Amino acid sequence: MEIKNSFTINEIQIGMTASYSQTITDADVKAFSGISGDHNPVHVSEEYAKQSRFKDRIAHGLLTASFFSAIFGTKLPGEGCIYVSQNLQFKRPVYLGDTVVAKVTVIAVDISKKRVAFETVCSANGKVVTTGTAEIFIP
């Protein structure tokens, strides 16, 4: 079931999902480079990227993974939640122009500790590009 609002710890159930999608642009990559300080030329230089194993510029892995934060803070669980942990595996590159779909799925709820565990997955062009798990605290 797709979720679009904020939830209390008592309302969250295993299997709930939420998603967010965004097409990666040159402006996104440049802004993320500026914010993060990561100016790796594989992200920002067309000439360098063409000589790389990727043959074109790619987005920062953490740019696409940051879409999980968008979901957690605005959809599931929503306002006021706190990111506790995240692990990530980057499976494939994301190129400028790719539309990334980030999806989170509740895999565990600990009501006494007010924590929720999520499976986190990003896909682009129908292929998984990032996987992981996250833990969120709900005040």
Backbone bond lengths (Angstrom), bond angles and torsions (degrees), N, CA, C in turn:
res aa  C-N    CA-C-N  psi(-1)  N-CA   C-N-CA  omega(-1)  CA-C   N-CA-C  phi
1 M - - - 1.446 - - 1.515 109.17 -
2 E 1.319 117.67 133.50 1.466 124.28 -178.87 1.527 109.49 -83.55
3 I 1.328 116.14 135.74 1.458 122.96 -176.11 1.524 109.63 -111.47
4 K 1.343 117.65 141.26 1.458 119.71 -179.04 1.518 112.85 -134.93
5 N 1.320 119.98 13.27 1.461 122.43 -177.52 1.520 111.01 -135.93
6 S 1.345 115.68 -179.04 1.461 121.10 176.41 1.522 109.69 -86.75
7 F 1.351 115.72 150.00 1.456 121.22 -176.67 1.516 110.87 -134.74
8 T 1.325 115.52 149.47 1.459 121.28 171.28 1.519 108.01 -84.60
9 I 1.318 116.50 164.95 1.470 120.85 179.65 1.526 111.32 -58.62
10 N 1.328 117.59 -34.15 1.470 121.13 -178.88 1.524 113.37 -73.39
11 E 1.318 117.34 -17.88 1.467 121.15 -179.78 1.527 113.03 -91.51
12 I 1.310 116.79 -15.33 1.463 120.25 -175.44 1.528 110.35 -81.59
13 Q 1.330 114.78 133.86 1.460 120.95 -178.54 1.525 110.12 -128.61
14 I 1.326 115.91 148.69 1.460 121.15 175.57 1.534 108.49 -57.01
15 G 1.329 115.00 135.37 1.458 120.85 179.70 1.516 114.33 100.35
16 M 1.340 118.05 -16.05 1.462 119.94 177.72 1.527 109.12 -63.39
17 T 1.329 117.35 144.18 1.455 122.05 180.00 1.519 110.96 -133.07
18 A 1.312 115.04 159.96 1.462 122.39 171.23 1.520 106.74 -151.81
19 S 1.328 116.12 154.29 1.460 119.09 -178.69 1.525 111.24 -142.67
20 Y 1.318 113.81 164.93 1.462 122.93 178.74 1.516 106.21 -148.80
21 S 1.333 117.22 140.18 1.464 119.17 176.71 1.521 110.24 -132.10
22 Q 1.331 113.77 149.79 1.458 120.29 178.97 1.517 108.57 -155.79
23 T 1.330 116.06 139.56 1.456 121.47 174.54 1.519 108.08 -87.36
24 I 1.327 116.29 129.31 1.454 122.54 -176.37 1.524 109.81 -78.07
25 T 1.333 115.94 126.73 1.464 121.59 -179.52 1.526 110.73 -116.18
26 D 1.313 115.41 166.80 1.459 121.71 173.92 1.524 109.98 -57.54
27 A 1.323 116.83 -41.89 1.470 120.94 179.58 1.524 111.30 -62.46
28 D 1.330 117.70 -39.01 1.474 120.88 177.78 1.525 110.59 -60.65
29 V 1.336 116.35 -48.03 1.461 121.23 -177.02 1.530 110.26 -65.09
30 K 1.324 117.14 -43.13 1.467 119.98 179.13 1.528 111.23 -65.79
31 A 1.317 117.44 -41.40 1.471 120.18 178.49 1.525 110.28 -64.02
32 F 1.325 117.42 -43.14 1.466 120.39 179.87 1.527 110.33 -65.14
33 S 1.328 117.24 -38.84 1.464 120.69 176.07 1.519 110.61 -58.32
34 G 1.333 115.93 -44.10 1.464 120.63 -179.70 1.514 112.67 -66.83
35 I 1.313 116.91 -41.78 1.470 121.34 -178.57 1.528 110.68 -70.90
36 S 1.325 116.76 -43.48 1.468 120.64 -174.49 1.527 113.20 -85.53
37 G 1.323 116.78 -21.76 1.458 120.58 -174.36 1.515 113.07 81.85
38 D 1.327 117.93 3.03 1.466 122.83 179.99 1.523 108.97 -89.60
39 H 1.321 115.06 97.87 1.467 121.16 -179.54 1.525 111.28 -105.72
40 N 1.325 116.28 32.25 1.461 121.71 177.55 1.534 107.76 -51.18
41 P 1.333 117.84 127.57 1.465 119.07 -175.47 1.531 114.49 -64.02
42 V 1.323 118.79 -18.17 1.467 119.29 176.55 1.533 110.18 -65.64
43 H 1.341 116.33 -19.42 1.463 121.27 177.39 1.532 112.71 -94.76
44 V 1.325 116.87 -34.53 1.468 119.20 -168.27 1.522 115.61 -115.52
45 S 1.326 118.53 -11.41 1.464 120.80 -177.57 1.522 111.25 -116.16
46 E 1.316 115.36 114.86 1.464 121.20 178.71 1.540 110.38 -59.12
47 E 1.330 116.65 -45.65 1.469 121.26 -178.10 1.528 111.16 -61.48
48 Y 1.314 116.50 -47.39 1.465 120.50 -179.73 1.538 110.46 -63.56
49 A 1.319 116.18 -46.57 1.466 121.00 -176.20 1.521 111.85 -61.75
50 K 1.328 117.40 -36.13 1.474 120.50 179.31 1.530 111.61 -62.70
51 Q 1.329 117.48 -27.57 1.466 121.97 179.11 1.533 112.14 -88.36
52 S 1.326 116.38 -8.24 1.466 120.84 -177.81 1.523 110.90 -81.59
53 R 1.309 115.88 172.28 1.473 120.61 176.90 1.524 112.25 -63.97
54 F 1.352 117.43 -17.72 1.464 121.22 -177.69 1.530 112.26 -88.14
55 K 1.332 117.25 -19.70 1.470 124.25 176.68 1.525 114.33 67.89
56 D 1.326 116.87 4.25 1.470 121.58 177.16 1.522 107.61 -165.87
57 R 1.317 116.47 166.21 1.463 120.28 179.30 1.524 110.13 -64.95
58 I 1.325 114.68 143.81 1.464 120.68 176.87 1.527 109.15 -123.63
59 A 1.316 114.83 155.21 1.463 121.59 176.60 1.517 109.38 -76.84
60 H 1.323 115.92 154.13 1.460 121.38 173.08 1.529 108.20 -63.00
61 G 1.321 116.35 137.08 1.459 119.18 176.63 1.516 111.87 -58.66
62 L 1.322 116.77 -39.30 1.465 119.24 -179.14 1.526 112.72 -72.40
63 L 1.325 118.05 -19.80 1.466 119.52 173.54 1.523 108.96 -64.21
64 T 1.320 116.79 -49.77 1.464 118.90 -179.35 1.524 110.94 -67.88
65 A 1.331 117.41 -38.06 1.467 120.02 178.95 1.524 111.63 -66.04
66 S 1.325 117.26 -24.66 1.470 119.67 179.20 1.523 112.14 -65.70
67 F 1.323 116.99 -16.26 1.460 119.65 177.52 1.526 111.71 -65.27
68 F 1.334 116.66 -24.09 1.469 119.13 174.62 1.529 109.73 -61.79
69 S 1.322 116.62 -40.31 1.461 120.81 179.12 1.530 110.84 -61.67
70 A 1.324 116.69 -37.29 1.468 120.48 177.31 1.525 110.83 -60.62
71 I 1.323 115.70 -41.65 1.468 119.84 179.31 1.522 110.48 -66.41
72 F 1.332 116.02 -50.26 1.467 119.74 -176.63 1.522 111.90 -59.94
73 G 1.315 117.82 -42.58 1.459 120.88 -175.65 1.514 115.69 -79.12
74 T 1.337 117.31 -16.73 1.471 118.99 -175.49 1.520 115.51 -124.80
75 K 1.340 117.00 -16.53 1.470 118.70 -174.91 1.524 113.25 -125.68
76 L 1.321 116.38 -59.75 1.461 121.07 -174.47 1.512 110.00 -143.87
77 P 1.303 121.66 109.28 1.454 125.68 6.41 1.526 114.39 -79.32
78 G 1.340 118.85 -23.09 1.456 121.04 177.32 1.517 112.42 112.14
79 E 1.320 114.75 -161.67 1.466 122.58 -173.13 1.522 113.30 -48.94
80 G 1.348 114.74 137.61 1.450 121.79 173.33 1.509 116.04 87.73
81 C 1.325 118.12 -11.00 1.460 119.24 -178.83 1.528 110.26 -70.46
82 I 1.324 115.91 158.91 1.454 122.34 -178.29 1.529 109.42 -124.21
83 Y 1.319 115.95 127.13 1.465 122.56 176.17 1.529 108.25 -69.66
84 V 1.321 118.59 120.54 1.464 122.35 -179.48 1.529 110.60 -98.09
85 S 1.330 117.00 -45.91 1.460 119.66 -178.91 1.526 110.55 -157.31
86 Q 1.335 113.81 159.72 1.463 121.21 177.71 1.515 107.27 -154.18
87 N 1.331 117.30 132.95 1.460 119.30 167.53 1.516 107.02 -117.51
88 L 1.315 115.77 151.05 1.461 120.70 -172.75 1.522 110.70 -139.50
89 Q 1.310 114.60 146.39 1.456 122.67 169.16 1.528 106.23 -129.52
90 F 1.333 115.70 123.43 1.458 120.94 179.80 1.521 108.23 -94.14
91 K 1.332 116.14 114.83 1.468 122.18 -171.58 1.525 113.25 -94.62
92 R 1.334 117.04 -36.48 1.465 122.23 -176.67 1.524 108.74 -147.96
93 P 1.337 116.63 156.24 1.458 118.88 176.68 1.531 111.79 -74.21
94 V 1.314 114.74 156.23 1.462 122.15 173.59 1.525 106.51 -115.62
95 Y 1.317 116.28 126.15 1.458 122.19 -177.33 1.523 110.77 -98.80
96 L 1.332 115.17 156.96 1.454 119.34 174.09 1.527 107.87 -58.58
97 G 1.315 116.36 136.64 1.459 121.77 -176.82 1.514 113.68 95.61
98 D 1.324 117.68 -16.78 1.471 120.75 176.76 1.523 109.73 -72.23
99 T 1.316 116.13 141.66 1.460 121.01 172.02 1.518 107.55 -96.31
100 V 1.321 114.83 120.20 1.463 121.73 -179.57 1.524 108.41 -96.34
101 V 1.321 115.88 131.43 1.458 122.06 174.08 1.528 107.05 -111.85
102 A 1.325 115.83 114.17 1.465 121.52 176.63 1.518 107.85 -97.78
103 K 1.330 116.28 136.06 1.460 120.93 -179.79 1.524 108.98 -137.02
104 V 1.324 115.24 136.22 1.465 120.78 175.00 1.520 108.28 -119.46
105 T 1.329 115.36 144.36 1.460 121.97 179.59 1.520 108.37 -133.00
106 V 1.321 117.22 130.20 1.462 121.68 178.13 1.527 108.56 -68.12
107 I 1.359 115.58 126.66 1.468 119.75 178.54 1.529 112.04 -116.50
108 A 1.341 117.90 -15.30 1.466 120.63 177.60 1.525 109.14 -161.47
109 V 1.330 115.84 146.24 1.468 122.31 177.63 1.521 107.74 -131.05
110 D 1.335 116.67 126.12 1.459 122.20 175.90 1.529 107.09 -116.42
111 I 1.316 115.60 93.96 1.465 120.78 -175.13 1.523 110.90 -63.66
112 S 1.333 118.71 -39.29 1.467 120.82 -177.33 1.528 112.11 -64.29
113 K 1.335 117.57 -34.73 1.466 121.29 178.82 1.529 112.69 -95.95
114 K 1.336 116.31 -3.77 1.472 122.99 -178.37 1.529 111.47 57.21
115 R 1.327 115.18 43.31 1.461 120.89 -179.64 1.522 110.68 -125.35
116 V 1.332 114.20 144.42 1.461 121.39 179.60 1.523 108.12 -128.00
117 A 1.325 116.71 133.80 1.461 122.12 176.40 1.522 109.05 -101.92
118 F 1.317 114.92 142.23 1.464 122.10 -176.99 1.520 110.69 -130.50
119 E 1.323 116.15 144.49 1.459 121.66 162.05 1.521 105.09 -84.25
120 T 1.337 117.56 137.03 1.462 121.51 -179.93 1.525 109.15 -123.63
121 V 1.336 116.58 131.32 1.461 121.59 -177.70 1.525 109.54 -141.56
122 C 1.330 116.26 132.38 1.469 121.84 169.56 1.518 107.79 -112.83
123 S 1.327 115.65 138.93 1.456 121.93 175.83 1.522 109.32 -127.63
124 A 1.322 115.77 152.43 1.467 122.68 173.04 1.517 107.01 -145.33
125 N 1.305 116.24 135.37 1.470 121.38 -179.41 1.526 112.04 54.54
126 G 1.339 115.96 36.38 1.448 121.17 177.06 1.522 115.04 75.62
127 K 1.348 117.31 7.33 1.463 120.67 -179.55 1.521 109.75 -121.48
128 V 1.324 115.91 143.12 1.463 121.41 178.40 1.524 108.71 -69.54
129 V 1.344 115.94 128.84 1.465 120.58 178.62 1.530 112.25 -111.62
130 T 1.320 117.30 -26.18 1.463 121.76 -179.45 1.520 109.08 -145.86
131 T 1.344 116.52 136.83 1.455 120.94 174.03 1.519 108.57 -131.33
132 G 1.322 115.63 163.95 1.449 119.83 176.17 1.505 111.93 169.29
133 T 1.323 114.29 -169.65 1.459 121.44 173.88 1.523 108.05 -136.54
134 A 1.311 115.33 154.76 1.462 121.32 -179.92 1.515 109.47 -137.55
135 E 1.332 114.94 155.17 1.456 121.33 173.22 1.523 107.38 -124.87
136 I 1.314 115.01 133.81 1.463 122.58 -177.53 1.522 109.04 -124.80
137 F 1.338 116.39 136.55 1.464 123.27 174.32 1.520 108.13 -97.05
138 I 1.327 115.74 135.31 1.463 120.45 178.17 1.521 107.99 -114.71
139 P 1.341 117.33 114.32 1.487 119.42 -177.17 1.517 113.26 -64.44
